[in-house]
Amino acid sequence: MTASSALSAPHGASTPTLDLGGRTALVTGAAGGIGRACALRLAAAGAKVRAVDRDAAGLDALAVQSQGLAGSLEPHVLDLTDLDAAELAAAGTDVLVNNAGLQLVRPIEEFPPDVFHTVLTVMLEAPFRLIRGALPHMYGQGWGRVVNVSSVHGLRASAYKSAYVAAKHGLEGLSKTAALEGAPHGVTSNCVNPAYVRTPLVEQQIADQARTHGIPEDRVLSEVLLQDSAVKRLIEPEEVAEAVAYLCGPQASFVTGASLVLDGGWTAH
């Protein structure tokens, strides 16, 4: 399209819709929260979704919820600390959504080294292995989408979250490297960076935050979680899923190596 034709394009021009019919998508941490919303959104767009989680009951409930959507959903019980199995699970996927995560809030001097290791394994090493498993198929067909659910903590640090912040910062670098390597093959790689999302992961850390900061639990939301956000609410999982869907669509084919920030103005400070 020339500059003049772009300027004269009608205001009512339609936006390409997301059609993933015939595509296979893999979503980790799919049994709840952001992962559940992403799995349902991609299945609604027609994808065959491999829903990966270690929570078998949660995956079964998700499969029931997905009935009637344009695509399909296949539950896949997997512990991502089994890195070889994770890499194998990603073979043949067209869309990869690295979402699974865990959290522990502790000062560094009290942070259990085994938990630090597990967080880095699930949230950084497993995404590397999943990308590694998915790329041969993506490269072979000249098309692929890698979406890494990062966090505002991939761009900013918070006290008492050494493992989570380290993992998310590492995921940002991994995503950018995958973008540079994938560009000649039609593969994009991006991060989505939400602030605090209304998920069990956030709800479960309120007690930890209260204890660590020495305040009652009912003050954690306003004084800790939303303190740096200009928009004083939690973001909903479905809002994050729409950002993921956008990055899989035709209108985002030139977006790669980016971090799509959904933080309510946190990083505007």
C-alpha positions in Angstrom: 0.0 0.0 0.0 1.4 3.4 -0.9 1.4 6.4 1.5 -1.3 8.1 -0.5 -3.6 5.1 -0.6 -3.0 4.5 3.2 -4.1 8.1 3.8 -7.2 7.7 1.7 -8.2 4.3 3.3 -11.8 4.4 4.5 -12.3 5.0 8.2 -14.6 2.0 8.4 -12.1 -0.5 7.0 -12.5 -3.8 8.8 -9.9 -5.2 11.2 -8.7 -8.8 10.3 -10.4 -11.3 12.6 -8.5 -14.1 14.4 -9.0 -17.3 12.5 -6.8 -20.2 13.8 -8.7 -22.9 12.0 -6.3 -25.7 11.2 -3.7 -24.4 13.7 -2.5 -26.2 16.8 -1.8 -24.1 19.9 -0.2 -25.1 23.1 -0.9 -23.2 26.3 0.9 -24.0 29.6 -0.7 -23.4 33.0 -4.0 -23.9 31.2 -6.1 -25.2 34.1 -6.7 -21.8 35.6 -6.3 -18.0 35.5 -4.6 -16.5 32.4 -3.9 -19.9 30.9 -7.5 -21.0 31.1 -8.6 -17.7 29.4 -6.0 -18.1 26.7 -6.9 -21.7 26.0 -10.6 -20.8 25.6 -9.9 -17.7 23.5 -7.7 -19.6 21.1 -10.1 -22.5 20.9 -12.9 -20.0 20.1 -10.8 -18.8 17.2 -10.8 -22.3 15.8 -7.5 -23.7 17.1 -6.9 -27.2 18.3 -5.5 -26.4 21.8 -3.1 -28.6 23.7 -4.0 -27.5 27.3 -1.0 -28.3 29.5 -1.0 -28.3 33.3 -0.2 -30.6 36.2 -3.8 -30.1 37.5 -5.8 -33.0 35.9 -9.1 -32.0 37.5 -8.7 -28.4 36.4 -8.0 -29.5 32.8 -11.0 -31.8 32.8 -13.2 -28.8 33.9 -11.6 -26.7 31.2 -12.4 -29.4 28.5 -16.1 -29.3 29.6 -16.1 -25.5 29.4 -14.6 -25.5 25.9 -17.4 -27.6 24.4 -19.2 -25.9 21.6 -16.3 -23.6 20.6 -15.1 -23.4 17.0 -11.9 -25.3 17.8 -11.1 -28.1 20.2 -9.3 -28.6 23.4 -7.0 -31.6 24.4 -6.0 -31.8 28.0 -2.4 -32.7 28.5 -1.3 -33.4 32.1 2.4 -32.5 32.4 4.7 -31.2 35.1 7.0 -28.7 33.4 9.9 -29.6 35.6 10.1 -32.7 33.3 11.9 -30.6 30.7 12.4 -33.4 28.2 8.6 -34.1 28.2 7.9 -30.4 27.9 10.0 -30.2 24.7 8.3 -33.2 23.2 4.9 -31.8 24.0 5.6 -28.7 21.9 6.4 -30.6 18.7 4.1 -29.7 15.9 2.6 -26.6 17.4 1.8 -23.5 15.4 1.1 -21.2 18.4 3.0 -21.5 21.7 1.8 -19.6 24.8 4.2 -19.9 27.7 2.1 -19.0 30.7 2.7 -21.3 33.6 4.1 -19.7 36.7 4.4 -19.9 40.5 5.2 -17.4 43.2 6.7 -17.1 46.6 7.2 -13.8 48.5 10.2 -13.9 50.8 13.3 -11.7 51.5 16.4 -13.0 49.6 18.1 -14.2 52.8 15.0 -16.3 53.7 14.2 -17.5 50.2 14.5 -21.3 50.0 17.1 -22.2 47.3 15.1 -25.2 46.2 12.1 -23.0 45.5 14.2 -20.5 43.6 15.5 -23.4 41.4 11.9 -24.7 40.8 10.6 -21.2 39.8 13.5 -20.7 37.3 12.9 -24.2 35.9 9.2 -23.8 35.4 9.2 -20.2 34.3 12.4 -19.9 32.2 14.0 -23.2 31.4 10.7 -24.9 30.5 9.8 -22.0 28.1 13.2 -22.4 26.4 12.6 -26.1 26.0 9.1 -25.6 24.7 10.2 -23.0 22.2 13.0 -25.4 21.2 10.5 -28.1 20.6 8.1 -25.9 18.7 10.5 -24.1 16.3 11.3 -26.9 13.8 7.7 -27.2 12.8 7.2 -23.4 12.7 10.3 -22.9 10.6 9.3 -25.7 8.3 6.0 -24.1 7.4 7.2 -20.5 7.5 4.8 -19.4 10.1 4.6 -19.5 13.9 3.6 -17.4 17.0 5.4 -17.6 20.3 3.7 -15.6 23.1 5.4 -15.4 26.5 3.2 -14.3 29.3 5.7 -12.2 31.2 4.7 -9.5 33.7 5.3 -6.0 34.7 7.9 -7.7 36.8 9.7 -8.6 33.5 10.3 -4.8 33.3 10.3 -3.7 36.9 11.5 -5.3 40.1 9.7 -5.6 43.4 11.2 -6.5 46.7 10.8 -10.0 48.1 10.2 -11.6 44.7 13.8 -12.6 43.6 12.9 -15.8 41.8 9.8 -14.5 40.0 11.5 -11.2 38.9 14.7 -13.1 37.8 12.6 -15.6 35.8 10.5 -12.9 34.1 13.5 -10.8 33.2 15.1 -13.9 31.7 11.9 -14.6 29.8 12.1 -11.2 28.2 15.6 -11.9 26.9 14.7 -15.3 25.7 11.6 -13.9 23.8 13.7 -11.2 22.1 16.3 -13.8 21.0 13.6 -16.0 19.6 12.2 -13.0 17.7 15.6 -12.3 16.1 16.2 -15.9 15.1 12.6 -16.5 14.0 12.1 -13.4 11.8 13.6 -14.9 8.7 11.3 -18.0 9.1 8.0 -16.1 9.6 7.9 -16.7 13.3 7.2 -13.9 15.8 8.0 -13.9 19.5 6.6 -11.4 21.9 5.8 -10.9 25.6 2.6 -9.8 27.2 3.2 -7.9 30.4 0.2 -7.6 32.7 0.2 -6.1 36.2 -1.6 -8.0 38.9 -4.3 -10.2 37.4 -7.3 -11.6 39.2 -6.0 -15.2 39.5 -5.4 -17.8 42.2 -1.7 -17.0 42.0 -2.3 -13.4 43.1 -4.9 -14.3 45.7 -2.6 -16.9 47.2 0.2 -14.4 47.7 -1.8 -11.9 49.8 -1.1 -13.7 53.0 2.6 -13.8 52.1 2.6 -10.1 51.3 0.8 -9.2 54.5 3.3 -11.1 56.6 6.4 -9.8 54.7 5.2 -6.2 54.8 3.8 -6.4 58.3 0.3 -5.2 57.4 -3.2 -6.8 57.6 -4.3 -8.8 54.6 -7.1 -6.4 53.8 -4.6 -3.6 53.1 -2.4 -5.6 50.7 -4.5 -4.9 47.6 -4.4 -1.1 48.0 -1.1 -0.5 49.7 1.1 -3.1 47.9 -0.4 -4.7 44.8 -2.1 -1.6 43.3 0.2 1.1 44.9 2.1 1.7 41.6 -0.8 1.3 39.2 -2.7 4.4 38.0 -5.7 2.2 37.3 -6.8 1.0 40.7 -8.1 -2.5 39.9 -6.9 -5.9 39.1 -6.8 -6.9 35.4 -9.0 -9.7 34.3 -7.6 -12.9 32.7 -9.8 -12.4 29.7 -8.2 -9.0 29.0 -4.7 -10.7 28.9 -6.1 -13.4 26.6 -7.2 -10.8 24.2 -3.7 -9.4 24.1 -2.4 -12.9 23.4 -5.0 -13.3 20.6 -4.0 -10.0 19.0 -0.3 -11.2 18.8 -1.5 -14.3 17.0 -3.5 -12.5 14.4 -2.7 -11.2 10.9 -2.7 -7.6 12.1 0.3 -8.3 14.4 2.6 -9.9 11.8 5.1 -7.0 12.1 5.1 -7.1 15.9 8.0 -9.2 17.2 10.6 -8.8 20.0 8.1 -6.6 21.7 6.6 -6.4 25.2 2.9 -5.6 25.2 2.4 -3.9 28.5 -1.0 -4.1 30.3 0.0 -2.5 33.6 -2.6 0.2 34.3 0.2 2.9 34.0 2.6 1.2 36.4 5.6 1.7 34.1 4.6 5.2 33.2 6.2 6.4 36.5 
